[in-house]
Amino acid sequence: MVSEFRKQKLLHVFKIFFNGDANSVIEKKDFEDSLKRIVQLQGWKEGDITYKVAQDIMLQIWDGFQAADANSDGKVTGDEWIAMWDNQDKYDFPEWQKLFCRVCFHIKDSASDGSLDADEFIRVLTNAFGVSNDDAKLAYEKISQGKSGISWEDYQKLFMDFFVADDVNAPGNYVFGAAPFLK
């Protein structure tokens, strides 16, 4: 059973990353809109290979994400999203979720140096996902735990914590910003 705390976290990422039009359901268009925000933030052009790769990856994530669509209507509701997490082993991420983790890291790692610094992290959260600058700064402080950068290995652990930890003090709770449920 998904705890109330985890439910709040899951609904947070559902809203800020996946549901750009805030209509309470996620559809393929929401993934396309997320791609547009990311492309604009990164300065990629529609014909670039990077754009095409990003588009393909977002479609792969959408394909996996549809596993939550219990009634097969092409839309995932918040309840369906929570039910998906309730019905899977919380430590056994499906492939689309692992891909989503990698995408989140690479979007933030604008220097492509394998490490996230504060500026990279804050820039993406504020410009692409509407997280306030203060919340993004606080989130980076929490996840970096005093380090100057966050490695890919560290990020994977933090990302998993976001989705599975019931501990309100787990640093991974801040991977998508300092959400209201953490204040």
N, C-alpha and C positions, 0 to 999 in steps of 0.2 A: 504494500500500500504506500502510495506517495504521501509523505508527510506534508503538513500545511506549509512548512518553510520551503521545502523543495517545490511544491506547487507554485508558490509565489515566484521563485526563481525561474521556473519553467515558463510561466506566463509572461515574465519580464522579457526573456529572450524572444519569445513568441511575438511580442509586440514590437520590440525595438529593431530586431534584425529581420524577421520574416514578414511582418505585417505593416509594410510602409504606408498603406492607405488607411490604416486604423479602422477597418470595417468589421472587426472581430472574427474574420475567417481568413485563411491563407489560401491563395490560389496561385497558379503558375505566374500570373501577372505580377504578383508580389515579388517573386524571385527575379523576374525581368526588371522590375523597378529597383530592387536591391543592386542588381548588376549595373544599372545606369548610374546609381549613386557612387558605386565603387569606381567605375570607369571614369567618371567625371573627377572624382577625388584624385585618382592616380594619373590623370591626364592621358589616358589611352585613347587611341582613335579607333573607330569602328572597323576599319580594315586591317588593323594591326594583328599580328599573330597572338600577342598577349591578350587582346580583346577576345579573339576567337577561343582561346584556351579557357579564359575566364567564363565565357558564355557556356562552353561545353561542361565545365565543372559545375556551374550553377544548375544546369539542367540535370546533371547526375544527382546532385543533392536533392533537387525537386523530385526526381524519380524515387529516391529512397524515402524522402519525407512523406510521400503519398501513402506509405504503409500505415500512417495514422488515420487515413481517410476511411473510417469504418463503414460508412454507407456508400462509398464509391461515387460521390457526387462531384468530385473534382475540387472540393473545398475541405480544408481542415479547420475545424473549430477548436477553440481552447480546450473544451472538454475532450475532444478526440485526441488532441496533443497530450493531455495529461494521462488519458487512458492508455496511450501507446507506452508511455514510460512506466505505468503501473503494471503493464503486461509483459515487460521484458526484464531480463537480468540486468540490473542497473550498472553492473561492472563489465558487461559484454556489449560494447557499442557496435551497432551495425556499421557496415562499410560507409554509408552516406554520412554518418556522424563523425567517423574518423576523417573523412574528406572535408567535412565542415570545419573541423578543428584545424586542419592544415590550411584551409583557405583563410580562416580568421587570422592565423599567425602571419601568413604571407601578405595579406592585405595590410596589416599593421607594420610589417617589416619593410618599409619603403626603401631603406638602404640596401636591402637584400644581403645583409651581413650575418644573418642567422641569430640575431639578437634584437630584442625590442627595447628601445630606450624610451624615456618618458615622453619626449616630443612626438615620436612616431605613434605611440599608444594614444596619447591625448588627441592628436590631430584626427585620427580615424574615428574615435568615439564621438568627438564633438561635431565634426564636419559630415560624416556619413550617417550617423545614427542618432543625432540630436541629444546626446548626453551633455549636460552642462559642463563647462570647463572645470568648475570646482569639483564636481562629482568624478570627472575623468582623472583629475590630479589625485584625489583621494584614492581612487581605485588603483592607480599605478603605485602609489605608496604602499598599499596593502599587498598587492601581488608581487612587487619587487622585493619586499622585505629588506630594504636597505641596499640591495645590489644596484649596480649601475645599468644592468641590462637583464633581460629575461631570455634565456636560451630556449630553443625548440623543445628540449627535453623537459625543462621546467614548465613551459607553457602547456604541454600535453597533460601534465599532472594537475595544473591549475584548472584547465578546461574540464577535465574529468570531475574534479572537485565541484565545479559549478553545478554540474548535472546530477551528482550523486550524494554530495555531502549534506548531512543534516546538522552539522556543527556550524552555528552562526559565526564562529570565529575563523573558519577555514578561509585562507587567503583567496582560494579559487572562486569564492562567492563574488569577487569583484572583477572577474574577467570581462564582463559586459558593462562595467561601470558601477558606481555606488548607488544602487537602486534604492527606492524608498523603503523596501523591506529590511534594509541593512541599517537604517538610521534610527 
